[in-house]
Amino acid sequence: MMPLTLAEAGEENMIRKIGGKREVKTHLENLGFVVGGAVTVINAIGGNVIVNVKNSRIAVSKEMAQKIMV
């Protein structure tokens, strides 16, 4: 397992675990980050990570991305 920040751009990964406080987990789940779901890193700009999850492009901060384990 590794944090989403270390995933290669263009490579599809499966979300294995979401860390952090309950509010953080709920926020990420609402955005579509669920354990067992697919996530693809599109780009990383200035620490922020742009991902494709459930056919939506979403930008998450580096801090949030480090809580998503793939």
C-alpha positions in Angstrom: 0.0 0.0 0.0 1.1 3.5 -0.7 -0.4 7.0 -0.5 -2.1 8.4 -3.6 0.6 11.1 -3.8 3.1 8.3 -4.9 0.9 6.8 -7.6 2.0 7.2 -11.2 0.0 9.5 -13.4 -2.2 7.7 -15.9 -2.2 4.5 -13.9 -5.5 3.2 -12.5 -5.3 2.2 -8.8 -7.7 0.7 -6.4 -8.5 2.5 -3.2 -7.5 0.2 -0.3 -7.9 2.4 2.8 -8.9 5.9 3.7 -7.3 7.4 6.8 -7.9 10.5 8.8 -10.6 11.8 11.1 -14.3 10.8 10.6 -15.1 14.2 8.9 -12.2 13.7 6.5 -13.3 10.2 5.6 -16.9 11.3 5.1 -15.8 14.3 2.9 -13.7 12.0 0.7 -16.5 9.4 0.5 -18.8 12.2 -0.7 -16.4 13.1 -3.4 -16.4 9.4 -4.6 -13.3 8.0 -2.9 -14.6 4.7 -1.5 -12.6 1.6 -0.5 -12.6 -0.8 -3.5 -13.2 2.0 -6.0 -10.9 2.9 -8.8 -8.9 6.1 -8.9 -6.5 7.4 -11.6 -4.0 10.2 -11.0 -4.1 12.7 -13.9 -1.6 15.2 -12.7 0.1 16.7 -9.7 0.5 20.4 -9.6 2.2 22.3 -6.8 1.4 19.5 -4.3 -2.3 19.3 -5.3 -3.3 16.0 -7.0 -5.8 15.9 -9.8 -7.5 12.6 -10.1 -10.2 10.8 -12.0 -12.7 9.1 -9.8 -16.1 7.8 -10.8 -15.8 9.6 -14.2 -15.2 13.0 -12.5 -12.1 15.0 -12.3 -11.3 16.1 -8.8 -8.4 18.1 -7.3 -7.4 17.1 -3.8 -4.7 18.7 -1.6 -1.5 16.9 -0.9 -2.7 16.4 2.7 -5.9 14.7 1.6 -4.2 12.6 -1.0 -1.8 11.3 1.6 -4.8 9.9 3.5 -5.9 7.8 0.5 -4.0 4.6 0.3 -3.9 2.6 -2.9 
